[in-house]
Amino acid sequence: MQYGWIIGGIIILFIINKIFLMPLRKLTMHIIMGIVVLYVINTYGSIIGLATVPITAVTGIIIGILGFPGTILLTLYYTFLQ
């Protein structure tokens, strides 16, 4: 009887991991990598004429959801539309 509860608990933890934690890890990794790329673009982009993009919570969320294309879109937005 005890093994049934243990197996049930492991299955529930596995489901919680798949539903909630994996997307959160992916979002966090997108944000971290996007902020690093954005920092590099802000540092060296002025050499080729790119505008600096402010690193804020909003830009972090956009980068987190869209990933690397979000970084490119934000850079193009700030370069040509602002």
BATORGU-849366 format. One record per atom (N, C-alpha, C): x, y, z; atom name. Coordinates in nm, 2 decimals. Each point is the difference from the previous one (the first is absolute). Example, Ala and Ser with C-alpha at 12.3 -4.5 7.8 and 13.67 -1.06 7.14 Angstrom:
<node><X>1.32</X><Y>-0.57</Y><Z>0.78</Z><nulum>N</nulum></node>
<node><X>-0.09</X><Y>0.12</Y><Z>0.00</Z><nulum>CA</nulum></node>
<node><X>0.09</X><Y>0.12</Y><Z>0.00</Z><nulum>C</nulum></node>
<node><X>-0.04</X><Y>0.11</Y><Z>-0.07</Z><nulum>N</nulum></node>
<node><X>0.09</X><Y>0.11</Y><Z>0.00</Z><nulum>CA</nulum></node>
<node><X>-0.08</X><Y>0.11</Y><Z>0.08</Z><nulum>C</nulum></node>
***
This chain:
<node><X>0.08</X><Y>-0.12</Y><Z>0.00</Z><nulum>N</nulum></node>
<node><X>-0.08</X><Y>0.12</Y><Z>0.00</Z><nulum>CA</nulum></node>
<node><X>0.09</X><Y>0.13</Y><Z>0.00</Z><nulum>C</nulum></node>
<node><X>0.11</X><Y>-0.01</Y><Z>0.07</Z><nulum>N</nulum></node>
<node><X>0.09</X><Y>0.12</Y><Z>0.01</Z><nulum>CA</nulum></node>
<node><X>0.06</X><Y>0.03</Y><Z>-0.14</Z><nulum>C</nulum></node>
<node><X>0.03</X><Y>-0.11</Y><Z>-0.07</Z><nulum>N</nulum></node>
<node><X>0.06</X><Y>0.02</Y><Z>-0.13</Z><nulum>CA</nulum></node>
<node><X>-0.09</X><Y>0.07</Y><Z>-0.10</Z><nulum>C</nulum></node>
<node><X>-0.13</X><Y>-0.02</Y><Z>0.01</Z><nulum>N</nulum></node>
<node><X>-0.10</X><Y>0.06</Y><Z>-0.08</Z><nulum>CA</nulum></node>
<node><X>0.00</X><Y>0.15</Y><Z>0.02</Z><nulum>C</nulum></node>
<node><X>0.01</X><Y>0.05</Y><Z>0.12</Z><nulum>N</nulum></node>
<node><X>0.01</X><Y>0.14</Y><Z>0.03</Z><nulum>CA</nulum></node>
<node><X>0.13</X><Y>0.06</Y><Z>-0.05</Z><nulum>C</nulum></node>
<node><X>0.11</X><Y>-0.07</Y><Z>0.01</Z><nulum>N</nulum></node>
<node><X>0.12</X><Y>0.05</Y><Z>-0.05</Z><nulum>CA</nulum></node>
<node><X>0.00</X><Y>0.01</Y><Z>-0.15</Z><nulum>C</nulum></node>
<node><X>-0.05</X><Y>-0.10</Y><Z>-0.07</Z><nulum>N</nulum></node>
<node><X>0.00</X><Y>0.00</Y><Z>-0.14</Z><nulum>CA</nulum></node>
<node><X>-0.10</X><Y>0.11</Y><Z>-0.05</Z><nulum>C</nulum></node>
<node><X>-0.11</X><Y>0.02</Y><Z>0.07</Z><nulum>N</nulum></node>
<node><X>-0.10</X><Y>0.10</Y><Z>-0.03</Z><nulum>CA</nulum></node>
<node><X>0.06</X><Y>0.14</Y><Z>0.02</Z><nulum>C</nulum></node>
<node><X>0.08</X><Y>0.02</Y><Z>0.10</Z><nulum>N</nulum></node>
<node><X>0.07</X><Y>0.13</Y><Z>0.03</Z><nulum>CA</nulum></node>
<node><X>0.10</X><Y>0.03</Y><Z>-0.11</Z><nulum>C</nulum></node>
<node><X>0.08</X><Y>-0.10</Y><Z>-0.04</Z><nulum>N</nulum></node>
<node><X>0.10</X><Y>0.02</Y><Z>-0.11</Z><nulum>CA</nulum></node>
<node><X>-0.07</X><Y>0.03</Y><Z>-0.13</Z><nulum>C</nulum></node>
<node><X>-0.11</X><Y>-0.06</Y><Z>-0.03</Z><nulum>N</nulum></node>
<node><X>-0.07</X><Y>0.03</Y><Z>-0.12</Z><nulum>CA</nulum></node>
<node><X>-0.06</X><Y>0.15</Y><Z>0.00</Z><nulum>C</nulum></node>
<node><X>-0.05</X><Y>0.04</Y><Z>0.12</Z><nulum>N</nulum></node>
<node><X>-0.05</X><Y>0.13</Y><Z>0.01</Z><nulum>CA</nulum></node>
<node><X>0.11</X><Y>0.11</Y><Z>-0.01</Z><nulum>C</nulum></node>
<node><X>0.12</X><Y>-0.03</Y><Z>0.06</Z><nulum>N</nulum></node>
<node><X>0.11</X><Y>0.09</Y><Z>-0.01</Z><nulum>CA</nulum></node>
<node><X>0.05</X><Y>0.01</Y><Z>-0.15</Z><nulum>C</nulum></node>
<node><X>0.00</X><Y>-0.11</Y><Z>-0.07</Z><nulum>N</nulum></node>
<node><X>0.04</X><Y>-0.01</Y><Z>-0.14</Z><nulum>CA</nulum></node>
<node><X>-0.10</X><Y>0.09</Y><Z>-0.08</Z><nulum>C</nulum></node>
<node><X>-0.13</X><Y>-0.01</Y><Z>0.02</Z><nulum>N</nulum></node>
<node><X>-0.10</X><Y>0.08</Y><Z>-0.07</Z><nulum>CA</nulum></node>
<node><X>0.02</X><Y>0.14</Y><Z>0.03</Z><nulum>C</nulum></node>
<node><X>0.02</X><Y>0.04</Y><Z>0.13</Z><nulum>N</nulum></node>
<node><X>0.02</X><Y>0.14</Y><Z>0.03</Z><nulum>CA</nulum></node>
<node><X>0.12</X><Y>0.05</Y><Z>-0.07</Z><nulum>C</nulum></node>
<node><X>0.11</X><Y>-0.08</Y><Z>0.00</Z><nulum>N</nulum></node>
<node><X>0.12</X><Y>0.05</Y><Z>-0.07</Z><nulum>CA</nulum></node>
<node><X>-0.02</X><Y>0.02</Y><Z>-0.15</Z><nulum>C</nulum></node>
<node><X>-0.07</X><Y>-0.09</Y><Z>-0.06</Z><nulum>N</nulum></node>
<node><X>-0.03</X><Y>0.02</Y><Z>-0.15</Z><nulum>CA</nulum></node>
<node><X>-0.09</X><Y>0.12</Y><Z>-0.02</Z><nulum>C</nulum></node>
<node><X>-0.10</X><Y>0.02</Y><Z>0.08</Z><nulum>N</nulum></node>
<node><X>-0.10</X><Y>0.10</Y><Z>-0.03</Z><nulum>CA</nulum></node>
<node><X>0.05</X><Y>0.14</Y><Z>0.04</Z><nulum>C</nulum></node>
<node><X>0.07</X><Y>0.02</Y><Z>0.12</Z><nulum>N</nulum></node>
<node><X>0.03</X><Y>0.13</Y><Z>0.05</Z><nulum>CA</nulum></node>
<node><X>0.15</X><Y>0.03</Y><Z>-0.01</Z><nulum>C</nulum></node>
<node><X>0.08</X><Y>-0.09</Y><Z>0.04</Z><nulum>N</nulum></node>
<node><X>0.14</X><Y>0.04</Y><Z>0.02</Z><nulum>CA</nulum></node>
<node><X>0.08</X><Y>0.00</Y><Z>-0.13</Z><nulum>C</nulum></node>
<node><X>-0.03</X><Y>-0.09</Y><Z>-0.09</Z><nulum>N</nulum></node>
<node><X>0.08</X><Y>0.00</Y><Z>-0.13</Z><nulum>CA</nulum></node>
<node><X>-0.02</X><Y>0.13</Y><Z>-0.08</Z><nulum>C</nulum></node>
<node><X>-0.13</X><Y>0.04</Y><Z>-0.02</Z><nulum>N</nulum></node>
<node><X>-0.02</X><Y>0.13</Y><Z>-0.07</Z><nulum>CA</nulum></node>
<node><X>0.07</X><Y>0.12</Y><Z>0.07</Z><nulum>C</nulum></node>
<node><X>0.00</X><Y>0.00</Y><Z>0.14</Z><nulum>N</nulum></node>
<node><X>0.06</X><Y>0.10</Y><Z>0.07</Z><nulum>CA</nulum></node>
<node><X>0.15</X><Y>0.00</Y><Z>-0.02</Z><nulum>C</nulum></node>
<node><X>0.06</X><Y>-0.11</Y><Z>0.00</Z><nulum>N</nulum></node>
<node><X>0.15</X><Y>-0.01</Y><Z>-0.03</Z><nulum>CA</nulum></node>
<node><X>0.03</X><Y>0.05</Y><Z>-0.14</Z><nulum>C</nulum></node>
<node><X>-0.08</X><Y>-0.04</Y><Z>-0.09</Z><nulum>N</nulum></node>
<node><X>0.02</X><Y>0.04</Y><Z>-0.14</Z><nulum>CA</nulum></node>
<node><X>-0.01</X><Y>0.16</Y><Z>-0.01</Z><nulum>C</nulum></node>
<node><X>-0.11</X><Y>0.05</Y><Z>0.06</Z><nulum>N</nulum></node>
<node><X>-0.01</X><Y>0.15</Y><Z>0.00</Z><nulum>CA</nulum></node>
<node><X>0.12</X><Y>0.07</Y><Z>0.07</Z><nulum>C</nulum></node>
<node><X>0.04</X><Y>-0.06</Y><Z>0.11</Z><nulum>N</nulum></node>
<node><X>0.12</X><Y>0.06</Y><Z>0.07</Z><nulum>CA</nulum></node>
<node><X>0.12</X><Y>0.00</Y><Z>-0.09</Z><nulum>C</nulum></node>
<node><X>0.03</X><Y>-0.11</Y><Z>-0.06</Z><nulum>N</nulum></node>
<node><X>0.11</X><Y>-0.02</Y><Z>-0.09</Z><nulum>CA</nulum></node>
<node><X>-0.01</X><Y>0.10</Y><Z>-0.12</Z><nulum>C</nulum></node>
<node><X>-0.12</X><Y>0.02</Y><Z>-0.06</Z><nulum>N</nulum></node>
<node><X>-0.02</X><Y>0.09</Y><Z>-0.11</Z><nulum>CA</nulum></node>
<node><X>0.04</X><Y>0.14</Y><Z>0.05</Z><nulum>C</nulum></node>
<node><X>-0.05</X><Y>0.04</Y><Z>0.12</Z><nulum>N</nulum></node>
<node><X>0.02</X><Y>0.13</Y><Z>0.05</Z><nulum>CA</nulum></node>
<node><X>0.15</X><Y>0.02</Y><Z>0.03</Z><nulum>C</nulum></node>
<node><X>0.07</X><Y>-0.09</Y><Z>0.06</Z><nulum>N</nulum></node>
<node><X>0.14</X><Y>0.02</Y><Z>0.03</Z><nulum>CA</nulum></node>
<node><X>0.08</X><Y>0.01</Y><Z>-0.13</Z><nulum>C</nulum></node>
<node><X>-0.02</X><Y>-0.09</Y><Z>-0.10</Z><nulum>N</nulum></node>
<node><X>0.07</X><Y>0.00</Y><Z>-0.12</Z><nulum>CA</nulum></node>
<node><X>-0.03</X><Y>0.13</Y><Z>-0.08</Z><nulum>C</nulum></node>
<node><X>-0.13</X><Y>0.04</Y><Z>0.00</Z><nulum>N</nulum></node>
<node><X>-0.03</X><Y>0.12</Y><Z>-0.07</Z><nulum>CA</nulum></node>
<node><X>0.06</X><Y>0.12</Y><Z>0.06</Z><nulum>C</nulum></node>
<node><X>0.00</X><Y>0.01</Y><Z>0.13</Z><nulum>N</nulum></node>
<node><X>0.06</X><Y>0.12</Y><Z>0.06</Z><nulum>CA</nulum></node>
<node><X>0.15</X><Y>0.00</Y><Z>-0.02</Z><nulum>C</nulum></node>
<node><X>0.07</X><Y>-0.11</Y><Z>-0.01</Z><nulum>N</nulum></node>
<node><X>0.14</X><Y>0.00</Y><Z>-0.03</Z><nulum>CA</nulum></node>
<node><X>0.02</X><Y>0.04</Y><Z>-0.15</Z><nulum>C</nulum></node>
<node><X>-0.08</X><Y>-0.04</Y><Z>-0.09</Z><nulum>N</nulum></node>
<node><X>0.01</X><Y>0.04</Y><Z>-0.14</Z><nulum>CA</nulum></node>
<node><X>-0.03</X><Y>0.15</Y><Z>-0.01</Z><nulum>C</nulum></node>
<node><X>-0.10</X><Y>0.04</Y><Z>0.07</Z><nulum>N</nulum></node>
<node><X>-0.04</X><Y>0.14</Y><Z>0.00</Z><nulum>CA</nulum></node>
<node><X>0.12</X><Y>0.09</Y><Z>0.06</Z><nulum>C</nulum></node>
<node><X>0.06</X><Y>-0.05</Y><Z>0.10</Z><nulum>N</nulum></node>
<node><X>0.12</X><Y>0.08</Y><Z>0.06</Z><nulum>CA</nulum></node>
<node><X>0.11</X><Y>0.01</Y><Z>-0.11</Z><nulum>C</nulum></node>
<node><X>0.03</X><Y>-0.11</Y><Z>-0.07</Z><nulum>N</nulum></node>
<node><X>0.10</X><Y>0.00</Y><Z>-0.10</Z><nulum>CA</nulum></node>
<node><X>-0.04</X><Y>0.10</Y><Z>-0.12</Z><nulum>C</nulum></node>
<node><X>-0.13</X><Y>-0.01</Y><Z>-0.04</Z><nulum>N</nulum></node>
<node><X>-0.05</X><Y>0.10</Y><Z>-0.10</Z><nulum>CA</nulum></node>
<node><X>0.01</X><Y>0.14</Y><Z>0.05</Z><nulum>C</nulum></node>
<node><X>-0.03</X><Y>0.03</Y><Z>0.12</Z><nulum>N</nulum></node>
<node><X>0.01</X><Y>0.13</Y><Z>0.06</Z><nulum>CA</nulum></node>
<node><X>0.14</X><Y>0.05</Y><Z>0.00</Z><nulum>C</nulum></node>
<node><X>0.09</X><Y>-0.09</Y><Z>0.04</Z><nulum>N</nulum></node>
<node><X>0.14</X><Y>0.03</Y><Z>0.01</Z><nulum>CA</nulum></node>
<node><X>0.07</X><Y>0.03</Y><Z>-0.13</Z><nulum>C</nulum></node>
<node><X>-0.02</X><Y>-0.09</Y><Z>-0.10</Z><nulum>N</nulum></node>
<node><X>0.07</X><Y>0.01</Y><Z>-0.13</Z><nulum>CA</nulum></node>
<node><X>-0.09</X><Y>0.04</Y><Z>-0.11</Z><nulum>C</nulum></node>
<node><X>-0.12</X><Y>0.01</Y><Z>0.02</Z><nulum>N</nulum></node>
<node><X>-0.09</X><Y>0.04</Y><Z>-0.11</Z><nulum>CA</nulum></node>
<node><X>0.01</X><Y>0.14</Y><Z>-0.05</Z><nulum>C</nulum></node>
<node><X>0.05</X><Y>0.09</Y><Z>0.08</Z><nulum>N</nulum></node>
<node><X>0.02</X><Y>0.14</Y><Z>-0.04</Z><nulum>CA</nulum></node>
<node><X>0.11</X><Y>0.01</Y><Z>-0.11</Z><nulum>C</nulum></node>
<node><X>0.08</X><Y>-0.10</Y><Z>-0.02</Z><nulum>N</nulum></node>
<node><X>0.10</X><Y>0.00</Y><Z>-0.10</Z><nulum>CA</nulum></node>
<node><X>-0.06</X><Y>-0.01</Y><Z>-0.14</Z><nulum>C</nulum></node>
<node><X>-0.11</X><Y>-0.08</Y><Z>-0.01</Z><nulum>N</nulum></node>
<node><X>-0.07</X><Y>-0.02</Y><Z>-0.13</Z><nulum>CA</nulum></node>
<node><X>-0.13</X><Y>0.08</Y><Z>0.00</Z><nulum>C</nulum></node>
<node><X>-0.02</X><Y>0.09</Y><Z>0.09</Z><nulum>N</nulum></node>
<node><X>-0.11</X><Y>0.09</Y><Z>0.00</Z><nulum>CA</nulum></node>
<node><X>-0.13</X><Y>-0.05</Y><Z>0.06</Z><nulum>C</nulum></node>
<node><X>0.00</X><Y>-0.10</Y><Z>0.09</Z><nulum>N</nulum></node>
<node><X>-0.12</X><Y>-0.05</Y><Z>0.07</Z><nulum>CA</nulum></node>
<node><X>-0.02</X><Y>0.09</Y><Z>0.12</Z><nulum>C</nulum></node>
<node><X>-0.13</X><Y>0.02</Y><Z>0.03</Z><nulum>N</nulum></node>
<node><X>-0.03</X><Y>0.08</Y><Z>0.12</Z><nulum>CA</nulum></node>
<node><X>0.01</X><Y>-0.09</Y><Z>0.13</Z><nulum>C</nulum></node>
<node><X>0.02</X><Y>0.06</Y><Z>0.11</Z><nulum>N</nulum></node>
<node><X>0.00</X><Y>-0.07</Y><Z>0.12</Z><nulum>CA</nulum></node>
<node><X>-0.14</X><Y>-0.03</Y><Z>0.05</Z><nulum>C</nulum></node>
<node><X>-0.02</X><Y>-0.13</Y><Z>0.04</Z><nulum>N</nulum></node>
<node><X>-0.13</X><Y>-0.04</Y><Z>0.05</Z><nulum>CA</nulum></node>
<node><X>0.01</X><Y>-0.01</Y><Z>0.15</Z><nulum>C</nulum></node>
<node><X>-0.10</X><Y>0.07</Y><Z>0.07</Z><nulum>N</nulum></node>
<node><X>0.01</X><Y>0.00</Y><Z>0.15</Z><nulum>CA</nulum></node>
<node><X>-0.04</X><Y>-0.14</Y><Z>0.05</Z><nulum>C</nulum></node>
<node><X>0.08</X><Y>-0.05</Y><Z>0.10</Z><nulum>N</nulum></node>
<node><X>-0.03</X><Y>-0.13</Y><Z>0.06</Z><nulum>CA</nulum></node>
<node><X>-0.09</X><Y>0.02</Y><Z>0.12</Z><nulum>C</nulum></node>
<node><X>-0.13</X><Y>-0.03</Y><Z>-0.03</Z><nulum>N</nulum></node>
<node><X>-0.10</X><Y>0.02</Y><Z>0.11</Z><nulum>CA</nulum></node>
<node><X>-0.08</X><Y>-0.13</Y><Z>0.01</Z><nulum>C</nulum></node>
<node><X>-0.09</X><Y>0.00</Y><Z>0.09</Z><nulum>N</nulum></node>
<node><X>-0.09</X><Y>-0.12</Y><Z>0.02</Z><nulum>CA</nulum></node>
<node><X>-0.08</X><Y>-0.03</Y><Z>-0.12</Z><nulum>C</nulum></node>
<node><X>-0.05</X><Y>0.11</Y><Z>-0.07</Z><nulum>N</nulum></node>
<node><X>-0.08</X><Y>-0.02</Y><Z>-0.12</Z><nulum>CA</nulum></node>
<node><X>0.08</X><Y>-0.07</Y><Z>-0.11</Z><nulum>C</nulum></node>
<node><X>0.12</X><Y>0.06</Y><Z>-0.02</Z><nulum>N</nulum></node>
<node><X>0.09</X><Y>-0.06</Y><Z>-0.11</Z><nulum>CA</nulum></node>
<node><X>0.04</X><Y>-0.15</Y><Z>0.04</Z><nulum>C</nulum></node>
<node><X>0.02</X><Y>-0.02</Y><Z>0.13</Z><nulum>N</nulum></node>
<node><X>0.03</X><Y>-0.14</Y><Z>0.04</Z><nulum>CA</nulum></node>
<node><X>-0.12</X><Y>-0.09</Y><Z>-0.02</Z><nulum>C</nulum></node>
<node><X>-0.12</X><Y>0.04</Y><Z>0.02</Z><nulum>N</nulum></node>
<node><X>-0.12</X><Y>-0.08</Y><Z>-0.02</Z><nulum>CA</nulum></node>
<node><X>-0.01</X><Y>-0.03</Y><Z>-0.15</Z><nulum>C</nulum></node>
<node><X>0.01</X><Y>0.10</Y><Z>-0.08</Z><nulum>N</nulum></node>
<node><X>-0.01</X><Y>-0.01</Y><Z>-0.15</Z><nulum>CA</nulum></node>
<node><X>0.11</X><Y>-0.10</Y><Z>-0.05</Z><nulum>C</nulum></node>
<node><X>0.12</X><Y>0.02</Y><Z>0.05</Z><nulum>N</nulum></node>
<node><X>0.11</X><Y>-0.10</Y><Z>-0.04</Z><nulum>CA</nulum></node>
<node><X>-0.03</X><Y>-0.14</Y><Z>0.05</Z><nulum>C</nulum></node>
<node><X>-0.05</X><Y>-0.01</Y><Z>0.12</Z><nulum>N</nulum></node>
<node><X>-0.03</X><Y>-0.13</Y><Z>0.06</Z><nulum>CA</nulum></node>
<node><X>-0.11</X><Y>-0.07</Y><Z>-0.08</Z><nulum>C</nulum></node>
<node><X>-0.10</X><Y>0.07</Y><Z>-0.05</Z><nulum>N</nulum></node>
<node><X>-0.10</X><Y>-0.07</Y><Z>-0.07</Z><nulum>CA</nulum></node>
<node><X>0.04</X><Y>-0.03</Y><Z>-0.15</Z><nulum>C</nulum></node>
<node><X>0.06</X><Y>0.10</Y><Z>-0.06</Z><nulum>N</nulum></node>
<node><X>0.04</X><Y>-0.02</Y><Z>-0.14</Z><nulum>CA</nulum></node>
<node><X>0.14</X><Y>-0.06</Y><Z>-0.03</Z><nulum>C</nulum></node>
<node><X>0.08</X><Y>0.00</Y><Z>0.10</Z><nulum>N</nulum></node>
<node><X>0.14</X><Y>-0.05</Y><Z>-0.01</Z><nulum>CA</nulum></node>
<node><X>0.09</X><Y>0.09</Y><Z>-0.08</Z><nulum>C</nulum></node>
<node><X>0.09</X><Y>-0.06</Y><Z>-0.08</Z><nulum>N</nulum></node>
<node><X>0.09</X><Y>0.08</Y><Z>-0.07</Z><nulum>CA</nulum></node>
<node><X>-0.06</X><Y>0.09</Y><Z>-0.11</Z><nulum>C</nulum></node>
<node><X>-0.11</X><Y>-0.04</Y><Z>-0.07</Z><nulum>N</nulum></node>
<node><X>-0.07</X><Y>0.09</Y><Z>-0.09</Z><nulum>CA</nulum></node>
<node><X>-0.05</X><Y>0.12</Y><Z>0.07</Z><nulum>C</nulum></node>
<node><X>-0.04</X><Y>-0.01</Y><Z>0.13</Z><nulum>N</nulum></node>
<node><X>-0.05</X><Y>0.11</Y><Z>0.08</Z><nulum>CA</nulum></node>
<node><X>0.11</X><Y>0.10</Y><Z>0.02</Z><nulum>C</nulum></node>
<node><X>0.13</X><Y>-0.05</Y><Z>0.02</Z><nulum>N</nulum></node>
<node><X>0.11</X><Y>0.09</Y><Z>0.01</Z><nulum>CA</nulum></node>
<node><X>0.02</X><Y>0.08</Y><Z>-0.12</Z><nulum>C</nulum></node>
<node><X>0.00</X><Y>-0.07</Y><Z>-0.12</Z><nulum>N</nulum></node>
<node><X>0.01</X><Y>0.07</Y><Z>-0.13</Z><nulum>CA</nulum></node>
<node><X>-0.11</X><Y>0.10</Y><Z>-0.02</Z><nulum>C</nulum></node>
<node><X>-0.12</X><Y>-0.04</Y><Z>0.03</Z><nulum>N</nulum></node>
<node><X>-0.11</X><Y>0.09</Y><Z>-0.02</Z><nulum>CA</nulum></node>
<node><X>0.01</X><Y>0.13</Y><Z>0.08</Z><nulum>C</nulum></node>
<node><X>0.04</X><Y>-0.02</Y><Z>0.13</Z><nulum>N</nulum></node>
<node><X>0.01</X><Y>0.12</Y><Z>0.09</Z><nulum>CA</nulum></node>
<node><X>0.11</X><Y>0.09</Y><Z>-0.05</Z><nulum>C</nulum></node>
<node><X>0.11</X><Y>-0.06</Y><Z>-0.05</Z><nulum>N</nulum></node>
<node><X>0.11</X><Y>0.08</Y><Z>-0.05</Z><nulum>CA</nulum></node>
<node><X>-0.04</X><Y>0.08</Y><Z>-0.12</Z><nulum>C</nulum></node>
<node><X>-0.07</X><Y>-0.07</Y><Z>-0.09</Z><nulum>N</nulum></node>
<node><X>-0.05</X><Y>0.07</Y><Z>-0.12</Z><nulum>CA</nulum></node>
<node><X>-0.10</X><Y>0.11</Y><Z>0.03</Z><nulum>C</nulum></node>
<node><X>-0.09</X><Y>-0.03</Y><Z>0.10</Z><nulum>N</nulum></node>
<node><X>-0.10</X><Y>0.10</Y><Z>0.04</Z><nulum>CA</nulum></node>
<node><X>0.07</X><Y>0.12</Y><Z>0.05</Z><nulum>C</nulum></node>
<node><X>0.09</X><Y>-0.01</Y><Z>0.09</Z><nulum>N</nulum></node>
<node><X>0.07</X><Y>0.12</Y><Z>0.06</Z><nulum>CA</nulum></node>
<node><X>0.09</X><Y>0.07</Y><Z>-0.10</Z><nulum>C</nulum></node>
<node><X>0.05</X><Y>-0.08</Y><Z>-0.10</Z><nulum>N</nulum></node>
<node><X>0.09</X><Y>0.07</Y><Z>-0.10</Z><nulum>CA</nulum></node>
<node><X>-0.08</X><Y>0.07</Y><Z>-0.10</Z><nulum>C</nulum></node>
<node><X>-0.11</X><Y>-0.05</Y><Z>-0.05</Z><nulum>N</nulum></node>
<node><X>-0.07</X><Y>0.07</Y><Z>-0.11</Z><nulum>CA</nulum></node>
<node><X>-0.13</X><Y>0.07</Y><Z>0.04</Z><nulum>C</nulum></node>
<node><X>-0.06</X><Y>-0.04</Y><Z>0.10</Z><nulum>N</nulum></node>
<node><X>-0.13</X><Y>0.06</Y><Z>0.04</Z><nulum>CA</nulum></node>
<node><X>0.00</X><Y>0.10</Y><Z>0.11</Z><nulum>C</nulum></node>
<node><X>0.11</X><Y>0.02</Y><Z>0.07</Z><nulum>N</nulum></node>
<node><X>0.01</X><Y>0.09</Y><Z>0.11</Z><nulum>CA</nulum></node>
<node><X>0.09</X><Y>0.11</Y><Z>-0.03</Z><nulum>C</nulum></node>
***
